[in-house]
Amino acid sequence: MTIGGESPLPDTSPLADIAPRIALHLNKKHAAREKALQASRALIQACARSIREVHRGELVEACARLDEARATANEGFKALKEHPDIEHAGFVHDAEKEYAEARATLALVSGKPLPSPEDLEVTTTAWLNGIAEAAGELRRVILDRLRQGKFEGCDALLEAMDDIYALLVTIDFPDAMTGGLRRTTDQTRGILERTRGDLTMAIVQRRGTSFKS
């Protein structure tokens, strides 16, 4: 896409030399936006595939996918350094949020500490919303293990979910600053309580079965 073109202004116009510069600037801005949008979409898609790999137990593959996707996305995002208005338009935040979710899910399922915003090189807002959504993925992991009769590690995952929620409730700032975190925090609380109930019931039933046998 090209913005502008040959200026219709006569050479004698005081604006004749301004129009080409504006067109050049907007063309560069548009090219940077398109490159970053493509990088954002690719990172989001890679994060979704990585999370599926985590649920299949393919942790090494998930990590490698995220490493590669992040490096590629960083190259695309470099184009926005000269255009901060586009960088903060929203789509970079969405990609970083998905990346934080995928990394948090991978780390916690692997038994590793939750990576910080600095570790992931994402904004605090993206990180907070990402780890909140990771709690939902941990619930899925716990339920999958319970269906398979595997209880090992479930308590640790539930504790990680509890820690995430305990952090989220301390963030009391306007939604405009946190990307709607308050609603996500409420959803996380529901997910946590349902998971706690499901795990408790499964443990009680298991103990009852063991006692009868």
N, C-alpha and C positions, 0 to 999 in steps of 0.2 A: 504494500500500500504506500502510495506517495501522496504527501500532503503538499498542496501548493502547486508548483510548476512555474511556468513563465509568468512573471508579474504583469498584470494588465495596466499597472500604473506607468504613466509616462516618465521618462528619465528625469524630467524636470521637477517631478513631484518630490517634496521633502521626505516622503515615505518610501520612495523607490528603493533605497538601500536597506530599509528595515524589513520589508516583506520577505526577501530571500533568506535573511537570517532567521526569521521566525519559522519559515517553512523547513529550513535545515534542522533547527532545534526540534521541531515537532516530529519530523521524520526520524530523528535519532531516538526521541522519546518513545515513539510508537514501536520502533524496532526492538528497543530494550524491553518494552512491555510484553511483546509477543514472545521474545526469547525466555523471559522469566515465567510467563504463563505456561509455556511448554514444560519448563523445568519443574514448576509447581505441580502440574498434572502428573508428570512422570514420577515425582517423589511420592505423591499420594497413592498412586497405583502400586508402587513398590512397597510402601508401608502396609497396604492391605494384603498383598501377597505374603509379606513377611509374617504378619500376624497369623495367617492361615498355616504357614509353615511351623510356627510356634505351637499351634494347636495339634499339629501332626507329630510333634516331637522332633522336628527337623531344626534344631536350634543353631547348629553351625551354618546351615544354609541361610537361615533367617538373618543371622548376623552379617554374613557376607553380602547378602542382598542389600541390607541397609547401608553398609559401608560404601558400596558402589553407587547406590542411588544418591546418597548424600553428597558424595564427591561430584557427581554429575550435576546435581542441583545447584551446588555452590558456584559452579562455573556459569550457570544460567543466571543466578542471582547477582553475580558481579556486575552485570549490565545495569543494575538499578542503583548503584552507588552514586551516580550523578543525578538520579531522579528520585529523591526521597519521597516525593508525593505519591509516586507509583509504588514504591517499596512498602508503604504503609497503607495501601489501598485495600488490603484484606486477603488477597490470595496467597501471599507469602506467609502470613499468619496461619492460614488454614493448613498449608503444607507443613509448617513447623509443628503445628498442633498434632497432626497425624504422625509426624516423625517422633515427637515426644511420647505419644501413646505407644507406638510400636517398640521403641527402645525401652520404655518402662515395662511393658509386658514381657519382652524378651529377658530383661535383667531379673525381674522378680520370679519368673518361672524357672530361670536358671539358678535361682538361689543367690543372686548377687544383689548388692545394694542398689537402691533407686538412683539413677544418674541425675545429677543436678542440672539446672538450666545452663550453667557454665560448661559442664561436661558435654552437653549436646549442642552448645552454641545456638540456643534459641532464646526468644524473649520469655520473660517470666510469665506473661499472660498465656502464651502458647503452651508453656510447660505446665502450668496449673490446669488448663483445660485438657491437656493431653493425658496427664496422670489421672485425672478424674475419669476420663473415658477408659483408661487402662483398667480401672476397677471392674468395669463390666466384662472385660476380657478375662480377668482373673476369676470372676464368678463362673464363666463358661468352663474354664480349666478345672475348677473344683467340681462342678457338676459332671463333667466328663469322667473325672477320676472316680467319683462316687458311683456312677453307673457301671464302671468297670470293677467296682469293689476295691478300689485302691484308695486308702486313706492317708498314706504317707505324703507329707508335704502340704496337706490341705489346711492344717492349723496355721502354718507359716504364711500361706497365701491369704488366709482370712485376716491374720494379723497385719499383713501389708495393706490390705484394703482398709482396715481400721485406722492405720497410721495415715493413709492418704486422706481419709475423711476428716480425721482429727486436725490435719493441716488445713484443709479447705475451709473449715468452719472458722478459722482464725482470720481469713481474708475478708475483711468487711469494708469494701470500697464500692463505689458506684459501678453498675454494670458496664457503663461506657468505658471504664478503665480496665475492667477485667474480662471483657468479651462475653458477658452474660454468665459469669461463673456461678452466681447465686442459684440459678435454676439447675445448673449442672450439679452443684453441691447437693441440692435437695434430691435429685435423682440418684446420686451416689449413696446417700443415706438409705434410700429404699432398697437399692441393690445390696448394700451391706447387710441390712437387717434380714432380707429374704435369704441371703446366703448363709448367714449365721443360723437361721432357723432350719434351713435344709441340712446343713452340716450337723447341727445338734441332733436332729431327728435321725439322721443316718447313723450317727454314733450310738444313740440310744438303742436303735433297732439292732445294731450289730452286737451290742453288749447283751441284749435280751436273747438273741439267737445263740450267742456263745454260752450264756447261762443255762439255757434249756438243753443244749447239747452236752 
